[in-house]
């Protein structure tokens, strides 16, 4: 399912202002890639 631009903008804006959220996104991406889920990571 494609993401809407509004959702992408919302996530980007929060990541820019919230370092804990940004770190969480990074952590989840690394864990997904280590679990061999490259599409999600």
N, C-alpha and C positions, 0 to 999 in steps of 0.2 A: 504494500500500500504506500503510495507516495506521500511524503510529508508536505503539509501546506507551508507556504512561505511564512505565514504568521507564526507558526510553531517554531520554525527554524530561527526566526528573528528573536523570538522570546527566549529560546535556549541560549543563543549567542549573547544577548544582552545580559542575561543573568550570569553567564560564565565570565563576561568582562568585568562585572562588578563584585562577584562573590568568589574569592579564592578557594574556599572550602568546596564549593560546588564544582569549580574547575578541576580541583584535585580529585574529586569523586568521579567525574567523567573520565579523567585520565586513568584512574585506577580500574574502573569498570572496563575500559577499552583494553587495557593490558591483560586483565584477567580473561576476557573473552578470547583474545588472541592466543594466550597460553593454553586455553581450553580447546584450541583448534577451531574456533568460531571466527574465522577471518572476516566474514561479511559483516558481522556485528562490530567486531573490533575496529 
